[in-house]
Amino acid sequence: MLVLILAYLGGVLTILSPCILPVLPFVFARSDKPFMRNGLPMLLGMAITFAGVATLAALGGGWAVHANQYGRYVALVVLAFLGLTLLSTHLAEWISRPFVALGNRLSRHSDGNGDSIWGAAGLGVATGLLWAPCAGPILGLLLTGAALNGASVQTTLLLLTYAGGAATSLGLALLIGGKVFALMKRSLGAGEWVRRALGVLVLCGVAAIALGLDTGLLTRISLASTGGIEQKLIDAVRPAPAPQPVLKTGEPLPVEGTFPSLAGATEWLNSPPLTTESLRGKVVLVDFWTYSCINCIRTLPYVRGWADKYRDHGLVIIGVHAPEFAFEKNPDNVARAVKDLGVDYPVALDNSYAIWKGFDNQYWPAHYFIDAQGRIRHHHFGEGNYHESEDVIRQLLTAAGQKNLPGGYVNDVRQGVEAAASDDSTRSPETYVGYARARNFAGGQVAHDDALDYHAPAVLGTNQWTLDGRWTVHGENAQLDRAGGGIAYRFRGRDLHLVLGPGSDGKPVRFRVTIDGKPPGADHGMDTDADGNGTIDSQRLYQLVRQANGSGERLFEITFLDPGVQAYAFTFG
């Protein structure tokens, strides 16, 4: 219910966003007609169409986006005709004659002058195809959830609720606008002039959308951004992280639930498919991870160590790979990562998040400890508490009848990208590059799914980042369209990582990194040399900076010498 309310409020706030401006003329084009027969059907058509298109775009991938482009072209033509009819009553009668006749056959709810419920709903459908709202934090949260959770009634309901919120605020504005319009007609006799003015505005709206201003310039010159308000709403309703259980010496572990099914795995690596029944009698550690997640990578030395140490004593470790980004759903990418990371225990590919949902999980990484009777006895989210986790493993193995367990703890010495994060509590936060979850972008708003030339500002504040060059920013990544573009970030932390991938053609992309305007030298990461040079040859996490001394604030800049690179997210250590 809280998420539904949040979605509705996010939609209501869109009337304050600059991205609503191009469709306002279409909404007000019939403001002089009865609201129930014109305004309401139009707004319903707009809301339902937007929710449907957004659902397909979030779940169906690129084909839905391209299909909608053709719908936008048709809608532009329809609404251009609408603008022309407002400019000339004679032209309106000529154009509307066949549509009025068709409407009369479909429905009796028409007065013969185009005042048709079906016509208003059609106008709403066209407006819904054209509407591209600014992806503030709330819409970004909804789109991310849609991509994560897959097709469901809940996904469509949330998007429809968001569109319903937008329709509510537009409906209130339309009701007020209609009264103002009627008052002007009565007191000034200016009805025809207002009608023509609306026609001009409609044609201007068509031109603005055709030129891409609704997803480009208007988002960049926003004077009434709702991002801050939306983020406060999200923070207010976001549930607090689940507390980590506190283990007390000598007390038995509580029973937290039963082992959910593993049947939803789409594929298995390093093992034939496993079932909860076949694992009965074994102690099982289920590790939810994804291969580009730095927190997951930093826990792997311990998980691998436990698998090696206790494999012959009844412990089975299952890595459930639940992808965060689309490229992590590719089995070949996961298989390559599993090999490169030295993971030799069973890995279940959970591309549909069936196992994730079965555990009601919300985190990467997440560890669930299951006893020999198939009961969840402990869990741990995130990094850390490794000795405590190993104590739980030993306790469950002992309860299962295992004896002569090897002593001590798995080695804490870790190298390279797997090394523990620094102790700097002020290090920069995880930062997404795609518009669905982007924060702290310093170059104004971004154009959604359209190519645009970005210009890096002269100065960046702490934890701010920007693009430079010609980029097309998508929901989960930004793709460079022309060689020579780059990204800058003023960060704090010992390590800087960036999830990157080559373009769709798979060609390697060369890059060069600087820190405070100079080659990194001793501060280079595993994937760069001292001069800052490196190559992107696969979709994965790249360690670009590891400061040799400290974790102070630095200006990171990366320039790509070839086009096509896809940038996803920064993480820090």
Secondary structure as the mmCIF struct_conf table of DSSP 4:
data_model
#
loop_
_struct_conf.conf_type_id
_struct_conf.id
_struct_conf.beg_label_comp_id
_struct_conf.beg_label_asym_id
_struct_conf.beg_label_seq_id
_struct_conf.end_label_comp_id
_struct_conf.end_label_asym_id
_struct_conf.end_label_seq_id
HELX_RH_AL_P HELX_RH_AL_P1 LEU A 2 VAL A 12
HELX_RH_3T_P HELX_RH_3T_P1 LEU A 13 LEU A 16
BEND BEND1 SER A 17 SER A 17
HELX_RH_3T_P HELX_RH_3T_P2 PRO A 18 VAL A 23
HELX_RH_AL_P HELX_RH_AL_P2 LEU A 24 PHE A 28
TURN_TY1_P TURN_TY1_P1 ALA A 29 ASP A 32
BEND BEND2 LYS A 33 LYS A 33
HELX_RH_PI_P HELX_RH_PI_P1 PHE A 35 GLY A 39
HELX_RH_AL_P HELX_RH_AL_P3 LEU A 40 GLY A 60
TURN_TY1_P TURN_TY1_P2 GLY A 61 GLY A 61
HELX_RH_AL_P HELX_RH_AL_P4 GLY A 62 LEU A 87
HELX_RH_AL_P HELX_RH_AL_P5 THR A 89 LEU A 106
BEND BEND3 ARG A 108 ARG A 108
BEND BEND4 GLY A 112 GLY A 114
HELX_RH_AL_P HELX_RH_AL_P6 ILE A 117 LEU A 130
HELX_RH_AL_P HELX_RH_AL_P7 PRO A 137 ASN A 149
BEND BEND5 ALA A 151 ALA A 151
HELX_RH_AL_P HELX_RH_AL_P8 VAL A 153 LEU A 188
HELX_RH_AL_P HELX_RH_AL_P9 GLY A 191 ALA A 210
TURN_TY1_P TURN_TY1_P3 LEU A 211 GLY A 216
HELX_RH_AL_P HELX_RH_AL_P10 LEU A 217 ARG A 220
TURN_TY1_P TURN_TY1_P4 ILE A 221 ILE A 221
BEND BEND6 LEU A 223 ALA A 224
HELX_RH_AL_P HELX_RH_AL_P11 GLY A 227 VAL A 237
BEND BEND7 ARG A 238 ARG A 238
HELX_LH_PP_P HELX_LH_PP_P1 PRO A 239 LEU A 247
TURN_TY1_P TURN_TY1_P5 THR A 249 GLY A 250
BEND BEND8 GLU A 251 GLU A 251
HELX_LH_PP_P HELX_LH_PP_P2 PRO A 252 VAL A 255
STRN STRN1 GLY A 257 THR A 258
TURN_TY1_P TURN_TY1_P6 ALA A 263 GLY A 264
BEND BEND9 THR A 266 THR A 266
STRN STRN2 GLU A 267 LEU A 269
BEND BEND10 ASN A 270 PRO A 272
TURN_TY1_P TURN_TY1_P7 THR A 276 GLY A 281
BEND BEND11 LYS A 282 LYS A 282
STRN STRN3 VAL A 283 TRP A 289
TURN_TY1_P TURN_TY1_P8 TYR A 291 SER A 292
HELX_RH_AL_P HELX_RH_AL_P12 ILE A 294 TYR A 310
HELX_RH_3T_P HELX_RH_3T_P3 ARG A 311 HIS A 313
TURN_TY1_P TURN_TY1_P9 GLY A 314 GLY A 314
STRN STRN4 LEU A 315 HIS A 321
BEND BEND12 GLU A 324 PHE A 325
HELX_RH_3T_P HELX_RH_3T_P4 ALA A 326 LYS A 329
HELX_RH_AL_P HELX_RH_AL_P13 PRO A 331 ASP A 340
TURN_TY1_P TURN_TY1_P10 LEU A 341 GLY A 342
BEND BEND13 TYR A 345 TYR A 345
STRN STRN5 VAL A 347 LEU A 349
TURN_TY1_P TURN_TY1_P11 ASN A 351 SER A 352
HELX_RH_AL_P HELX_RH_AL_P14 ALA A 354 GLY A 358
TURN_TY1_P TURN_TY1_P12 PHE A 359 ASP A 360
BEND BEND14 TRP A 364 PRO A 365
STRN STRN6 ALA A 366 ILE A 370
TURN_TY1_P TURN_TY1_P13 ALA A 372 GLN A 373
BEND BEND15 GLY A 374 GLY A 374
STRN STRN7 ARG A 375 PHE A 381
BEND BEND16 GLY A 382 GLU A 383
HELX_RH_AL_P HELX_RH_AL_P15 TYR A 386 ALA A 399
TURN_TY1_P TURN_TY1_P14 ALA A 400 GLY A 401
BEND BEND17 ASN A 404 ASN A 404
BEND BEND18 GLY A 408 GLY A 408
HELX_RH_3T_P HELX_RH_3T_P5 GLY A 416 GLU A 418
BEND BEND19 ALA A 419 ALA A 419
HELX_LH_PP_P HELX_LH_PP_P3 ALA A 420 SER A 422
BEND BEND20 ASP A 423 ASP A 423
TURN_TY1_P TURN_TY1_P15 SER A 425 THR A 426
HELX_LH_PP_P HELX_LH_PP_P4 ARG A 427 GLU A 430
STRN STRN8 THR A 431 TYR A 432
BEND BEND21 GLY A 434 GLY A 434
TURN_TY1_P TURN_TY1_P16 TYR A 435 ARG A 437
STRN STRN9 ALA A 438 ALA A 438
BEND BEND22 ASN A 440 ASN A 440
STRN STRN10 PHE A 441 PHE A 441
BEND BEND23 ALA A 442 GLY A 443
STRN STRN11 HIS A 448 HIS A 448
TURN_TY1_P TURN_TY1_P17 ASP A 449 ASP A 449
BEND BEND24 ASP A 450 ASP A 450
STRN STRN12 ALA A 451 TYR A 454
BEND BEND25 ALA A 458 ALA A 458
TURN_TY1_P TURN_TY1_P18 THR A 462 ASN A 463
STRN STRN13 TRP A 465 VAL A 473
BEND BEND26 GLY A 475 GLU A 476
STRN STRN14 ALA A 478 LEU A 480
BEND BEND27 ARG A 482 ARG A 482
TURN_TY1_P TURN_TY1_P19 ALA A 483 GLY A 484
STRN STRN15 GLY A 486 ARG A 492
BEND BEND28 GLY A 493 ARG A 494
STRN STRN16 ASP A 495 GLY A 501
TURN_TY1_P TURN_TY1_P20 SER A 504 ASP A 505
STRN STRN17 VAL A 509 ILE A 515
TURN_TY1_P TURN_TY1_P21 ASP A 516 GLY A 517
STRN STRN18 LYS A 518 LYS A 518
HELX_RH_3T_P HELX_RH_3T_P6 GLY A 521 ASP A 523
STRN STRN19 HIS A 524 HIS A 524
TURN_TY1_P TURN_TY1_P22 MET A 526 ASP A 527
BEND BEND29 THR A 528 THR A 528
TURN_TY1_P TURN_TY1_P23 ALA A 530 ASP A 531
STRN STRN20 ASN A 533 ILE A 536
BEND BEND30 SER A 538 GLN A 539
STRN STRN21 ARG A 540 ARG A 546
BEND BEND31 ALA A 548 ASN A 549
STRN STRN22 GLU A 553 PHE A 560
BEND BEND32 LEU A 561 PRO A 563
STRN STRN23 GLN A 566 PHE A 572
#
